[in-house]
Amino acid sequence: MDTQEALQLAQSVELDLVLVSEGKDAPVAKVLNYGKLQYQKKKRQGQSARPTVKEVRLRPNVGVADYNLRIEQAIQWLSKGDSVKFVIRLRGREHQYREQAGELLERIVTALSQVGKVQSLDKRSLIAQVIPA
């Protein structure tokens, strides 16, 4: 089928002839609604561009290696445009170390100050939310 026949066929069913790829031998074209195709493309781009909130849960006695790993992950997420929420959980006797947990939260905020800014810092509930800078 040549280009003219395909164009007439598309016009007869009130659709568009869209060139998919220009091959050396023969170009590949589809008969479809071009407006609908553009709408779906735009909709997909909007969904993929939406930033998400990543949550990191820590305990007050977290090890140095685990702390560094979580900070590196958070830096990667912030550089991609996602926001990061740090939550420090206290269980049982850990409640007597609430000051240390608050200091850990401050350490996290200062470590991420290069790549993000603090949206909210709640020392009472031990939650910090960092958004990309």
BELLINBEL-V758351 format. One record per helix or strand of 2 or more residues. SS is the DSSP state (~ for helix, > for strand). FROM is the first residue (numbers start at 1). TO is the last residue. Records with the same first field share a line. If there is no record, write none. Layout:
SS=FROM-TO  FROM-TO
This chain:
~=3-12  34-48  64-80  92-111
>=16-21  28-32  53-59  83-89  116-122  127-132
